[in-house]
């Protein structure tokens, strides 16, 4: 959390860079199993990208989609599906087939809690697979899906990313990491 605070303080006048770093923090927290902090940082990324880009943008589309996926995986399917659908709407306006396929997968992952399979996800999966085939990529269950930055131009520099991961590891060591959230009460269970 201290890293996120520093991003907000030190990069407030550079919303795109701020959004990229919040997105990286969200991805990192997600990979560590801390979905609450992942969602918080993804929400910050969305706000930063909305400030940086007055028109539809792939970064905003992917951040909204992944935020929705993350929210649905934590059990807040209504909000998650809404955000994933907003991301899909932005992606359709961008004209980037890779972003569109990724956002279709996010909606498919968001239709039911915790990313479970559902017949409701099938149309989104089919459209994503069709787009990937048109782009010359794999489709179906073996298709590689990614929520990370898709183009090398938007990758943060490696030393900054390493420093961020070290700070997150220190936060995790100090506070533990989220093991689970009780469905009815929302109470977090921390594992140290």
BELWOWO-V392963 format. One record per pair of residues at least 12 apart in sequence whose ideal C-beta (glycine too) atoms are under 10 Angstrom apart, sorted by sequence separation. I is the first residue (numbers start at 1). GAP is how many residues later the second one is. D is the distance in Angstrom with one decimal. If there is no record, write none. Layout:
BEGIN
i,gap,d
I,GAP,D
I,GAP,D
END
This chain:
BEGIN
i,gap,d
7,12,9.5
25,12,7.8
26,12,4.8
29,12,6.2
30,12,8.3
48,12,9.3
49,12,9.0
67,12,9.0
68,12,4.5
69,12,9.5
71,12,6.3
72,12,7.2
87,12,9.0
88,12,7.7
91,12,4.0
92,12,9.6
108,12,8.3
109,12,7.4
129,12,9.3
132,12,8.9
176,12,9.8
178,12,6.4
179,12,3.8
7,13,9.5
8,13,9.6
25,13,8.2
26,13,7.4
28,13,8.4
29,13,8.8
46,13,9.7
49,13,9.1
50,13,9.2
67,13,7.8
68,13,6.3
70,13,8.9
71,13,8.3
90,13,7.7
91,13,7.9
107,13,9.5
108,13,3.8
111,13,7.8
126,13,9.1
132,13,9.1
176,13,9.7
177,13,7.1
178,13,7.7
179,13,9.3
7,14,4.8
8,14,8.4
26,14,7.8
27,14,8.5
45,14,8.2
46,14,6.9
49,14,5.6
50,14,9.3
68,14,7.0
69,14,8.5
70,14,9.5
88,14,9.6
89,14,8.7
107,14,7.8
108,14,7.9
110,14,9.2
125,14,9.3
126,14,9.9
129,14,6.6
176,14,4.3
177,14,6.1
6,15,9.2
7,15,6.1
25,15,8.8
26,15,3.8
27,15,8.5
45,15,8.8
48,15,8.5
49,15,8.4
65,15,10.0
68,15,3.5
69,15,6.0
87,15,8.9
88,15,4.5
91,15,9.1
108,15,8.4
109,15,8.8
125,15,8.7
128,15,7.7
175,15,7.2
176,15,5.7
177,15,8.4
25,16,4.1
26,16,3.9
47,16,9.4
67,16,4.9
68,16,2.9
87,16,4.8
88,16,6.5
91,16,9.7
105,16,9.0
107,16,9.4
108,16,3.9
109,16,9.6
125,16,9.2
176,16,4.0
4,17,8.5
7,17,9.4
24,17,8.4
25,17,8.6
26,17,8.4
45,17,9.3
46,17,4.9
66,17,8.9
67,17,7.8
68,17,7.2
86,17,9.5
87,17,9.7
88,17,9.8
104,17,9.6
107,17,4.8
108,17,5.0
128,17,8.0
175,17,8.3
3,18,8.3
4,18,6.9
7,18,7.2
22,18,9.0
23,18,7.5
26,18,8.0
27,18,9.5
45,18,4.5
46,18,5.7
64,18,9.5
65,18,7.5
66,18,8.4
68,18,7.5
69,18,9.0
85,18,9.0
88,18,7.3
106,18,8.6
107,18,9.4
108,18,9.4
125,18,9.3
174,18,9.7
3,19,9.8
22,19,4.9
23,19,6.9
25,19,8.1
26,19,6.1
44,19,9.4
45,19,9.1
64,19,5.3
65,19,5.2
67,19,9.1
68,19,6.2
84,19,7.3
87,19,6.0
88,19,5.2
104,19,8.9
105,19,7.1
108,19,9.2
173,19,9.1
21,20,8.8
22,20,7.2
25,20,8.1
26,20,9.7
43,20,8.9
46,20,9.5
63,20,9.3
64,20,7.1
65,20,8.9
67,20,7.6
68,20,8.9
84,20,9.4
87,20,7.7
88,20,10.0
104,20,4.6
105,20,7.2
107,20,9.6
108,20,7.2
172,20,9.6
3,21,9.7
4,21,5.7
22,21,8.4
23,21,8.9
24,21,8.7
42,21,6.1
43,21,9.8
45,21,8.7
46,21,5.9
64,21,8.8
65,21,8.3
66,21,7.7
84,21,9.4
85,21,9.2
86,21,9.9
103,21,9.0
104,21,7.4
107,21,9.1
3,22,6.3
4,22,9.3
22,22,4.2
23,22,4.2
41,22,9.9
42,22,8.6
45,22,7.7
46,22,10.0
64,22,5.0
65,22,3.3
84,22,4.6
85,22,6.0
88,22,9.7
104,22,8.9
105,22,9.7
106,22,9.5
19,23,10.0
21,23,9.2
22,23,3.8
23,23,9.0
42,23,9.7
44,23,9.8
64,23,3.2
65,23,6.6
83,23,8.8
84,23,4.5
87,23,9.3
101,23,9.8
104,23,5.3
105,23,5.2
1,24,9.4
21,24,8.2
22,24,8.5
42,24,6.0
43,24,6.2
63,24,7.3
64,24,8.3
83,24,9.7
84,24,8.6
104,24,3.9
105,24,9.5
3,25,9.2
4,25,9.3
19,25,7.9
20,25,7.8
22,25,8.4
23,25,8.6
42,25,4.0
61,25,8.6
62,25,6.8
64,25,8.7
65,25,8.6
81,25,9.8
84,25,7.5
85,25,8.0
103,25,8.5
104,25,9.0
18,26,7.9
19,26,4.7
22,26,5.9
23,26,8.3
41,26,9.3
42,26,9.0
60,26,9.2
61,26,4.9
64,26,6.4
65,26,7.3
80,26,9.1
81,26,7.3
84,26,3.9
85,26,9.7
101,26,7.9
102,26,7.8
104,26,9.5
18,27,8.1
19,27,7.8
21,27,8.6
22,27,8.9
39,27,9.7
40,27,9.9
42,27,9.2
43,27,9.4
60,27,7.7
61,27,7.5
63,27,9.4
64,27,8.7
80,27,9.6
83,27,7.8
84,27,8.4
100,27,8.3
101,27,4.4
104,27,7.3
105,27,9.8
1,28,9.7
19,28,8.0
20,28,8.3
38,28,8.7
39,28,6.5
42,28,5.9
43,28,9.2
61,28,8.2
62,28,9.0
81,28,9.8
82,28,8.8
100,28,7.9
101,28,8.2
104,28,9.7
18,29,9.1
19,29,3.4
20,29,8.8
38,29,8.8
39,29,9.8
41,29,9.6
42,29,8.6
61,29,3.9
62,29,7.7
80,29,8.7
81,29,4.7
101,29,8.7
102,29,9.5
15,30,9.9
18,30,4.4
19,30,4.3
39,30,9.9
40,30,9.8
60,30,5.6
61,30,3.9
80,30,4.6
81,30,6.1
101,30,4.3
102,30,9.9
17,31,8.5
18,31,9.0
19,31,8.6
38,31,9.9
39,31,4.9
59,31,9.7
60,31,9.1
61,31,8.5
79,31,9.5
80,31,9.0
81,31,8.9
97,31,9.8
100,31,6.0
101,31,5.5
15,32,8.4
16,32,7.2
19,32,8.1
20,32,9.5
38,32,5.2
39,32,5.8
58,32,8.3
61,32,8.2
62,32,9.8
78,32,9.9
80,32,9.8
99,32,9.9
101,32,9.9
4,33,8.1
15,33,4.5
16,33,7.2
18,33,8.4
19,33,6.0
38,33,9.6
56,33,8.4
57,33,7.3
58,33,7.1
61,33,6.0
77,33,6.9
80,33,8.3
97,33,10.0
98,33,8.1
101,33,9.3
7,34,8.7
14,34,9.0
15,34,7.2
18,34,8.0
19,34,8.8
36,34,9.3
39,34,9.2
56,34,4.8
57,34,9.7
60,34,8.7
62,34,9.7
65,34,8.7
69,34,9.7
72,34,9.0
76,34,9.9
77,34,7.5
97,34,5.0
98,34,8.6
101,34,7.6
15,35,8.3
16,35,8.6
17,35,8.6
35,35,5.9
38,35,9.0
39,35,6.6
55,35,9.6
56,35,7.9
59,35,9.6
61,35,8.1
68,35,9.1
72,35,9.6
77,35,6.4
78,35,10.0
80,35,9.9
97,35,8.4
1,36,7.0
4,36,7.5
8,36,7.3
12,36,9.3
15,36,4.1
16,36,4.0
23,36,7.6
30,36,8.1
35,36,8.7
38,36,8.7
56,36,8.4
57,36,9.2
58,36,5.2
62,36,9.6
66,36,8.5
69,36,8.2
70,36,9.3
73,36,7.5
77,36,4.9
88,36,8.1
101,36,8.4
109,36,8.9
4,37,5.8
7,37,7.9
11,37,8.6
15,37,3.9
16,37,7.5
26,37,8.0
39,37,8.4
46,37,7.9
53,37,9.4
56,37,3.8
57,37,6.6
58,37,9.3
62,37,6.1
65,37,6.6
66,37,9.0
69,37,4.6
72,37,6.7
73,37,8.3
76,37,8.2
77,37,8.8
97,37,6.9
98,37,6.8
108,37,9.6
3,38,9.2
7,38,9.8
14,38,8.3
15,38,8.5
19,38,9.7
35,38,6.2
36,38,7.1
55,38,8.2
56,38,5.0
58,38,5.0
61,38,5.3
65,38,4.3
68,38,5.9
69,38,8.4
72,38,4.0
75,38,5.0
97,38,5.6
101,38,9.3
105,38,8.6
109,38,9.6
1,39,8.4
12,39,9.7
20,39,7.5
23,39,8.0
27,39,7.8
30,39,9.1
35,39,4.8
55,39,9.0
56,39,8.7
57,39,9.5
60,39,9.7
61,39,8.1
64,39,7.9
65,39,8.7
66,39,9.9
67,39,8.7
68,39,7.3
69,39,9.1
70,39,9.4
71,39,7.5
72,39,7.6
74,39,8.2
75,39,7.0
81,39,9.5
85,39,10.0
88,39,9.8
98,39,8.7
106,39,9.0
1,40,9.2
4,40,6.8
8,40,9.0
19,40,6.5
23,40,5.7
26,40,7.2
30,40,6.2
35,40,9.5
39,40,9.4
43,40,8.9
46,40,9.0
56,40,9.7
58,40,8.0
59,40,8.7
62,40,5.9
65,40,8.0
66,40,6.1
69,40,4.6
70,40,9.0
72,40,7.4
73,40,7.5
74,40,8.2
84,40,9.2
97,40,9.8
105,40,5.0
7,41,8.9
16,41,9.1
19,41,8.1
22,41,8.3
26,41,7.7
29,41,9.2
39,41,9.0
42,41,8.9
46,41,8.9
49,41,9.6
58,41,4.1
61,41,8.1
62,41,6.8
65,41,3.3
68,41,8.3
69,41,5.3
72,41,6.1
73,41,5.5
104,41,9.7
105,41,9.2
106,41,7.4
57,42,9.1
58,42,9.1
61,42,5.4
64,42,8.2
65,42,7.1
68,42,4.7
71,42,9.8
72,42,7.4
73,42,5.4
101,42,8.5
105,42,8.6
16,43,7.5
20,43,9.6
23,43,7.9
27,43,9.8
30,43,8.6
56,43,9.9
66,43,9.3
67,43,9.6
72,43,6.9
73,43,9.7
102,43,6.8
19,44,6.9
23,44,9.6
26,44,7.3
39,44,9.7
58,44,8.9
62,44,8.0
65,44,8.9
66,44,9.8
72,44,9.6
101,44,8.1
102,44,6.8
103,44,9.9
58,45,9.1
61,45,9.2
65,45,8.1
70,45,9.9
102,45,6.9
69,46,7.3
102,46,9.8
98,48,9.2
102,48,7.3
99,51,7.2
98,52,5.6
99,52,10.0
98,53,8.7
96,54,8.7
96,55,9.7
114,69,9.8
113,70,8.6
70,77,9.1
69,78,7.3
66,81,4.5
65,82,7.7
66,82,9.2
62,84,9.3
63,84,9.3
62,85,6.8
62,86,8.9
62,87,8.4
62,88,7.6
59,90,8.3
58,91,9.9
59,91,9.6
58,92,7.7
59,92,9.8
58,93,8.5
59,95,6.9
58,96,9.0
74,104,9.6
42,105,9.7
74,106,9.9
75,106,7.1
74,107,6.2
75,107,9.7
75,108,5.8
74,109,9.6
75,109,9.7
76,110,9.5
75,111,8.5
74,112,9.2
30,117,8.1
31,117,9.9
27,120,6.8
26,121,9.1
27,121,6.1
27,122,8.9
23,124,9.0
24,124,8.5
23,125,8.6
24,125,8.2
23,126,7.6
20,129,7.6
23,131,9.1
24,131,9.2
37,131,8.9
24,132,6.0
23,133,9.3
28,133,8.9
32,133,9.7
20,134,6.2
31,134,9.9
34,134,8.9
37,134,8.8
19,135,9.8
20,135,8.5
21,135,6.4
37,135,9.8
20,136,5.8
24,136,8.9
28,136,7.2
32,136,7.1
17,137,9.9
24,137,6.5
28,137,6.3
31,137,9.8
32,137,8.6
34,137,9.3
16,138,8.8
34,138,7.6
37,138,9.8
17,139,8.1
21,139,7.8
25,139,6.8
28,139,9.9
29,139,7.1
32,139,9.6
33,139,9.5
20,140,10.0
21,140,8.9
24,140,6.5
25,140,9.7
28,140,5.5
32,140,6.2
37,140,8.9
38,140,9.2
24,141,8.9
28,141,9.4
34,141,9.3
37,141,7.4
25,142,9.5
29,142,9.5
34,142,9.3
36,142,5.8
17,143,9.9
21,143,7.1
25,143,7.2
29,143,9.2
34,143,5.1
35,143,6.5
24,144,9.8
28,144,9.9
33,144,5.6
34,144,4.4
32,145,5.5
33,145,6.2
34,145,9.4
35,145,9.4
36,145,7.1
32,146,8.4
33,146,7.2
35,146,7.4
33,147,9.0
29,148,8.7
29,149,8.7
36,150,9.4
36,152,6.6
35,153,9.7
34,154,9.3
34,156,9.6
7,157,8.7
6,158,9.5
33,158,8.5
3,160,8.6
4,160,9.7
3,161,5.6
6,161,8.5
3,162,9.4
3,163,9.5
4,163,9.7
3,164,4.5
4,164,9.6
2,165,6.6
3,165,6.4
1,166,9.6
2,166,9.5
1,167,9.4
3,167,9.3
4,167,9.7
2,168,8.6
3,168,7.4
2,169,6.7
1,170,6.4
2,172,9.8
1,174,8.6
END
